[in-house]
Amino acid sequence: MNTMRRTLLLWLLGGMLASSMLAGLIAFVYSLSVADAMFDRHLVHIASNLPSNILPQPEPPDNGDPSDDIFIQIRDAEGHRVYPIRPSVLIPLYGHTGYDSFEFNDVRWRVYTEQQNGRYVQVAQSEDVRRRLATGLALRTSLPFLAVIPLLGLIIWNVVKRSASSMLEVARAMERRSAEALDPLPLDEIPGEVRPMVSALNDLLFRLDQALTLQRTFIADAAHELRSPVTALKLHLHLTERARTDEQRETAFAKVRERVDRMAHLVEQLLQLAREEPAGPEKPVTDVLLGAILQSVVGDFAPLAESEGTTLQCLAGDTRMLVPGQADSLRILFGNLVDNAIRYTGRHGKVCVRLSEEDGVPCVDVEDDGPGIPADQRERVFARFHRVEGSTRVGSGLGLAIVRTIADRHGAQVSLHEGADGHGLRVRVSFEALRQRHDEDDEDDEDDDTKAA
C-alpha cells in the first residue's frame, strides 16, 4: 500500500543519496584536477632546483616508492644527453619550455621541459603513477560524503517517523471513538501541516452531528405524526366491526377511507421531504422552463380545484423563461403551494399562479383569497409538522417545509405576503441565485473591458 510515509522516505532518501553521490563525484573530479596540478608543480619544482654541476652518471636505482617514480634527463645545448648516461626511460627532446606527454614501453609519461643556462632539463613521471596517487587522494576527499549517507538516512527516517506519528495519533483517536462520539478533535498539539485536515475533519463531524440530529428529530416527529392517524384508524375499524346497520357501516367506512387518505398523504409528504433533504441523492441540474412547469402543475391540480369548487388560474405567458434546476423537484415545490392554496381557500375561492420577472429575477406568485396566515406565524409555518392555529383543514404540516428545502437547493427565496386587498395569502418564490450570477457576469464583463482598454 502506498503511504505518505513511504513516499516521503523514498523521495527524501533517494534525493539525499543522489545528491550525496553527485557531490562525491564532483569532489572526486575536482580532487583529480587538483592532484594533477600539484604533480605538475612538483615537476617544475624538481626541474628548477636541480644543481647546475651534475656530472654524467648512470640513473639511480628504483627504490620501489611510486612517489619517487620521477625520471630526470639533462641535455646540453646541442641535445646530447648529459644525465644520465644509461637512462631507463628515453625522454624525447622538446625544444620549448612546458608540459608534454609521450609513450615509452607502452606506458604514458608526463614530462616538463625547461631551458637553463644553455641546457635542457626534463623531469618525467608515469601517468599511471600520477593517476593512482590522484585517485587515492580523491577517494580520501570523497570518503566523508559516503560516510555521511547512513547518518543522513537515519536522521531522515526519524524525522519522517515523528512527522507521521501525529497523523497516526489522529487515526488512533478516531479508532477509539464510538459511533456516537462526534465531538471535535483537539488541535493543540497538531502540527501546522496536519491542522487543515483535522479542521476539515472536525467540520465534517459537526455537519454529520447536525445531520444525525436532524434525522433523529425527523424520525421522532414522523413517528409522532403517524401515531395519531394509526390510532384513529384502529378506532374507526373497531367501530366498523360494531356497526349493525348499512348506514352505520357506510359512515364508518367513509371515516376509514378519510384516515387512510390522510395517512397516504402524510407518507407521501414524508417521502418527498426525505428525497429533497440536502443529504439526499444528487440530481442533475438542467435549464428548466418555468412557464411549462407551472402550466403542467396547474393542469394536474385542476380536478382537485374543481372538486373543491375553487377557481384555478395560471398566468404564465412567458413560457421561455429559463432557470437552472431540477424539473421534478420544482414540480413538487409548486405542486405543494398550489395544493395548499386549493385546500385552504375553501369553496368558491380563487387561486392564481403568476409568473413574472423583476430586475432580471424570475418570480412565481401563488395567490389565494382564503383566510391567509397571521404575520406572526408566517416564518413558523416553514417548520416541520407545524400547523396554523385555528385551521379547520387537516394536513401533514410538511408542505411548506418541503417548499423551503427545495427552494434552498435552487438558491431561491420563499416569502409569504398578504393577498390582494389585504385578504388571503400570496407565496412568492424568487430565484435570487440568477441575480447573483448576472451581477458576477457583469463584473467579469467590466473587468474584461478594463483589461482591453
C-alpha positions in Angstrom: 0.0 0.0 0.0 1.3 3.4 -1.0 1.5 5.6 2.1 2.7 9.2 2.6 5.4 8.0 5.0 6.8 5.6 2.4 6.6 8.2 -0.3 8.5 10.7 1.8 11.1 8.2 2.7 11.6 7.1 -0.9 11.9 10.6 -2.2 14.0 12.0 0.7 16.3 9.1 0.9 16.6 8.8 -2.8 17.2 12.5 -3.2 19.7 12.5 -0.4 21.6 9.5 -1.9 21.6 11.0 -5.4 22.8 14.4 -4.0 25.5 12.8 -1.9 26.7 10.7 -4.9 26.7 13.7 -7.1 28.6 15.8 -4.6 31.1 13.0 -4.1 31.5 12.7 -7.8 32.1 16.4 -8.1 34.6 16.3 -5.3 36.3 13.3 -6.8 36.7 15.0 -10.2 37.8 18.2 -8.6 40.4 16.4 -6.4 41.8 14.7 -9.5 42.3 18.0 -11.2 43.9 19.5 -8.1 46.2 16.4 -7.8 47.2 16.7 -11.4 48.1 20.4 -10.9 50.0 19.6 -7.7 52.0 16.9 -9.5 52.8 19.3 -12.4 54.0 21.9 -9.9 56.1 19.2 -8.3 57.8 18.5 -11.7 58.5 22.2 -12.1 59.9 22.4 -8.6 62.3 19.5 -9.2 63.4 21.0 -12.5 64.0 24.4 -11.0 66.1 23.1 -8.1 68.5 20.8 -9.9 72.1 21.8 -9.4 73.9 23.2 -12.4 77.0 20.9 -12.0 75.5 17.5 -12.2 78.1 15.1 -13.5 77.4 12.4 -16.1 76.4 9.3 -14.3 74.0 6.3 -14.5 70.5 6.7 -13.3 70.0 5.8 -9.6 68.2 2.5 -8.9 64.4 2.5 -8.3 63.6 2.2 -4.6 60.1 0.9 -5.3 58.3 4.0 -3.9 55.7 5.2 -6.5 56.1 8.8 -5.3 59.7 8.6 -6.2 59.0 7.3 -9.6 60.5 10.5 -11.1 62.9 10.4 -14.0 65.3 13.3 -14.8 67.1 13.9 -18.0 69.5 16.7 -18.8 70.8 17.6 -22.3 73.3 20.1 -23.4 72.7 22.9 -25.9 73.4 20.5 -28.8 70.9 18.0 -27.5 73.4 15.5 -26.2 72.4 13.6 -23.1 74.4 14.6 -20.1 72.5 12.9 -17.4 72.0 10.0 -17.0 74.4 8.1 -19.3 72.3 5.0 -19.4 68.7 6.1 -18.9 65.9 3.5 -18.2 63.4 5.9 -19.8 64.2 7.6 -23.1 62.6 11.1 -22.9 62.3 12.8 -26.3 63.8 16.2 -26.6 61.3 19.1 -26.8 62.8 22.4 -27.8 60.4 24.6 -25.7 59.6 25.1 -22.0 56.4 23.4 -21.0 54.5 20.2 -20.5 54.2 17.3 -22.9 53.2 13.7 -23.0 54.9 10.7 -24.6 54.7 7.0 -24.6 57.6 4.6 -23.7 57.3 0.8 -23.4 53.5 1.1 -23.5 53.5 3.5 -20.6 52.3 7.1 -20.9 54.5 9.7 -19.3 54.1 13.3 -18.3 57.2 15.5 -18.9 58.2 19.0 -18.1 61.0 20.7 -20.1 62.9 23.8 -19.1 65.9 25.6 -20.6 68.5 26.5 -18.0 71.8 28.2 -18.8 72.4 26.5 -22.2 70.9 23.1 -21.2 67.6 21.3 -21.3 66.3 19.9 -18.0 63.4 17.4 -18.4 61.5 15.8 -15.5 59.1 13.0 -16.3 56.6 11.0 -14.3 54.5 8.0 -15.2 50.8 8.9 -15.8 49.8 5.6 -14.2 51.6 6.6 -11.0 50.1 10.0 -11.2 46.6 8.6 -11.7 47.0 6.1 -8.9 48.1 8.8 -6.5 45.5 11.2 -7.6 42.7 8.6 -7.3 43.8 7.8 -3.8 43.8 11.4 -2.8 40.4 12.0 -4.5 38.9 8.9 -2.7 40.1 10.2 0.6 38.5 13.5 -0.1 35.2 11.9 -1.2 35.0 9.5 1.7 33.2 11.9 4.1 30.3 12.1 1.6 29.9 8.3 1.6 30.3 8.2 5.4 27.6 10.8 6.0 24.9 9.0 3.9 23.9 6.5 6.6 23.8 9.3 9.2 21.6 11.5 6.9 19.4 8.4 6.2 18.9 7.8 9.9 18.0 11.5 10.5 15.5 11.5 7.6 14.0 8.2 8.9 13.4 9.6 12.4 12.1 13.0 11.1 9.6 11.3 8.8 8.6 8.9 11.6 8.0 11.7 14.0 6.1 13.7 11.4 3.8 10.8 10.5 3.2 10.0 14.2 0.8 13.0 14.5 -1.4 11.6 11.8 -1.2 8.1 13.4 -2.4 9.7 16.6 -5.3 11.2 14.8 -6.2 7.9 13.3 -5.9 6.1 16.7 -8.1 8.8 18.3 -10.7 8.2 15.7 -10.5 4.4 16.1 -11.0 4.7 19.9 -14.2 6.6 19.4 -17.7 5.2 19.5 -20.2 5.8 16.7 -22.0 8.4 18.9 -18.9 10.4 19.8 -18.9 13.3 17.2 -17.2 16.0 19.3 -14.3 17.7 17.5 -10.7 16.5 17.8 -8.3 18.7 19.8 -6.0 20.9 17.7 -3.5 21.9 20.5 -0.6 19.5 19.6 -1.4 19.0 15.9 1.4 20.2 13.5 0.5 23.1 11.2 0.7 20.9 8.1 -1.9 18.4 9.5 -4.1 21.1 11.2 -6.2 21.9 8.0 -7.0 18.2 7.5 -8.1 17.8 11.2 -10.0 21.1 11.0 -11.8 19.8 7.9 -12.5 16.5 9.7 -13.9 18.4 12.7 -16.2 20.4 10.3 -17.3 17.1 8.8 -18.0 15.7 12.3 -20.0 18.8 13.1 -22.1 18.6 9.9 -22.6 14.8 10.5 -23.8 15.5 14.0 -26.2 18.1 12.7 -27.5 15.7 10.1 -27.9 12.8 12.6 -29.7 15.2 15.0 -32.0 16.3 12.2 -32.6 12.7 11.2 -33.4 11.7 14.8 -35.8 14.7 15.1 -37.4 13.8 11.8 -37.9 10.2 12.8 -39.4 11.2 16.1 -41.7 13.8 14.6 -42.8 11.3 11.9 -43.5 8.6 14.4 -45.5 11.1 16.5 -47.5 12.3 13.5 -48.2 8.7 12.3 -49.3 7.6 15.8 -52.5 9.8 15.7 -53.9 8.6 12.3 -53.0 5.0 13.1 -54.8 5.2 16.4 -57.8 6.8 14.8 -57.8 4.2 12.0 -57.8 1.4 14.5 -60.7 3.1 16.4 -62.8 3.5 13.2 -62.1 -0.1 12.2 -63.3 -1.1 15.6 -66.4 1.0 15.1 -66.9 -0.5 11.7 -66.9 -4.0 13.2 -69.5 -3.0 15.7 -71.8 -1.3 13.1 -75.2 -3.0 12.9 -76.9 -1.2 10.0 -75.7 -0.4 6.5 -75.9 3.2 7.2 -73.6 2.9 10.2 -71.2 0.8 8.2 -71.2 3.3 5.3 -70.4 6.1 7.7 -67.7 4.1 9.4 -66.1 3.1 6.1 -66.1 6.7 5.0 -64.2 7.6 8.1 -61.8 4.8 7.5 -61.2 6.0 3.9 -60.6 9.5 5.2 -58.0 8.3 7.7 -56.3 6.1 5.1 -56.2 9.1 2.7 -54.7 11.3 5.4 -52.0 8.6 6.2 -51.2 8.2 2.5 -50.8 11.9 2.1 -48.6 12.1 5.2 -46.4 9.2 4.0 -46.1 10.8 0.5 -45.1 14.1 2.1 -42.5 12.3 4.3 -41.0 10.6 1.3 -40.9 13.8 -0.7 -39.2 15.6 2.2 -36.6 12.7 2.6 -35.8 12.9 -1.1 -35.3 16.6 -1.0 -33.1 16.7 2.0 -29.6 18.2 1.4 -28.1 14.9 2.3 -30.2 13.1 -0.3 -29.0 11.8 -3.7 -27.8 14.5 -6.1 -30.0 15.2 -9.1 -28.9 16.5 -12.5 -29.3 20.3 -12.9 -30.5 21.5 -16.3 -32.2 24.6 -17.7 -35.9 24.4 -16.8 -38.8 26.2 -18.5 -40.7 27.7 -15.6 -43.8 28.5 -17.6 -44.1 24.9 -18.8 -43.7 23.5 -15.3 -46.4 25.9 -13.9 -48.8 25.1 -16.7 -48.2 21.3 -16.0 -48.8 21.7 -12.3 -52.0 23.7 -12.7 -53.2 21.1 -15.2 -52.5 18.3 -12.6 -54.4 20.1 -9.8 -57.4 21.3 -12.0 -59.5 18.3 -11.0 -58.9 18.9 -7.3 -59.8 22.6 -7.7 -63.0 21.6 -9.5 -63.9 19.2 -6.8 -63.3 21.8 -4.1 -65.2 24.5 -6.0 -62.1 26.6 -6.4 -61.2 28.7 -9.5 -57.6 27.9 -10.5 -55.9 30.3 -12.9 -52.4 30.2 -14.4 -50.8 33.4 -15.8 -47.5 32.2 -17.2 -47.4 33.9 -20.5 -43.6 33.9 -20.9 -43.0 30.2 -21.3 -39.4 30.8 -22.5 -38.1 31.9 -19.1 -35.3 29.5 -18.0 -33.9 28.7 -14.6 -31.2 26.2 -13.7 -32.6 23.5 -11.6 -34.2 20.1 -11.3 -37.6 19.8 -13.0 -39.1 17.1 -10.8 -38.2 19.0 -7.6 -39.6 22.3 -8.9 -42.8 20.5 -9.9 -43.1 19.2 -6.3 -42.4 22.7 -4.9 -45.1 24.4 -6.9 -47.4 21.5 -6.5 -47.3 21.8 -2.8 -48.0 25.5 -3.0 -51.0 25.0 -5.3 -52.3 22.1 -3.3 -52.1 24.2 0.0 -53.8 27.1 -1.7 -56.7 25.0 -3.0 -57.2 23.1 0.3 -57.2 26.2 2.5 -59.1 28.6 0.2 -62.4 26.9 0.5 -65.4 26.7 -1.9 -65.9 29.5 -4.4 -62.4 30.7 -3.8 -59.8 31.8 -6.3 -56.2 30.6 -6.7 -53.9 32.4 -9.2 -50.4 31.2 -10.3 -48.4 34.1 -11.8 -45.0 34.1 -13.5 -43.2 37.4 -13.7 -39.7 38.9 -13.9 -38.3 41.7 -11.6 -34.9 43.1 -12.2 -33.9 40.1 -14.2 -35.1 37.7 -11.5 -37.8 35.2 -12.3 -40.6 35.3 -9.7 -43.5 32.9 -9.2 -46.5 34.0 -7.1 -49.2 31.6 -5.9 -52.0 33.8 -4.5 -55.4 32.8 -2.9 -58.2 34.6 -1.3 -58.6 32.3 1.7 -58.1 33.0 5.4 -54.4 33.6 5.0 -51.7 33.3 7.7 -51.2 35.8 10.5 -47.9 37.8 10.2 -46.5 36.4 13.4 -46.8 32.8 12.2 -45.5 33.2 8.6 -42.0 32.1 9.5 -43.1 29.4 11.8 -45.2 27.6 9.2 -42.0 26.5 7.4 -41.1 24.3 10.4 -41.9 20.6 10.0 -45.3 19.4 11.3 -46.3 23.0 12.2 -50.0 23.9 11.5 -51.6 27.2 11.7 -53.6 27.7 14.8 -57.3 27.7 14.3 -57.1 25.9 10.9 -60.0 23.6 10.3 -58.4 21.7 7.4 -56.5 18.5 8.1 -52.9 18.5 6.9 -49.5 17.0 7.5 -47.7 20.2 8.3 -44.9 19.3 5.8 -45.9 21.1 2.6 -44.1 24.4 3.3 -41.2 22.6 4.8 -40.7 20.8 1.6 -41.1 24.0 -0.4 -38.3 25.7 1.7 -36.0 22.7 1.3 -36.3 22.6 -2.5 -36.0 26.4 -2.7 -32.8 26.4 -0.7 -31.3 23.8 -3.1 -32.1 26.0 -6.0 -30.8 29.2 -4.5 -34.4 30.6 -4.4 -36.1 32.6 -1.6 -39.7 31.8 -0.4 -41.6 34.6 1.3 -45.2 35.0 2.5 -47.3 38.1 1.9 -50.9 39.2 2.2 -53.1 38.7 -0.8 -54.8 41.3 -2.9 -56.8 43.9 -0.9 -55.3 42.5 2.4 -57.1 39.2 2.0 -55.7 35.7 1.5 -52.1 34.7 1.1 -49.5 35.3 -1.6 -46.5 33.0 -1.6 -43.6 34.3 -3.7 -40.7 32.2 -4.9 -37.9 34.4 -6.4 -34.8 32.8 -7.9 -32.2 35.2 -6.4 -29.3 33.0 -7.4 -29.8 34.2 -11.0 -29.4 37.8 -9.9 -26.1 37.0 -8.2 -25.0 35.2 -11.4 -25.9 38.2 -13.5 -24.0 40.5 -11.2 -20.9 38.3 -11.4 -21.2 38.2 -15.2 -21.5 42.0 -15.3 -18.4 42.3 -13.1 -16.5 39.9 -15.4 -17.5 41.9 -18.4 -16.4 45.2 -16.7 -13.0 43.6 -15.9 -12.6 42.4 -19.5 -13.4 45.9 -20.8 -10.9 47.4 -18.3 -8.2 45.0 -19.4 -9.0 45.6 -23.1 -8.8 49.4 -22.5 
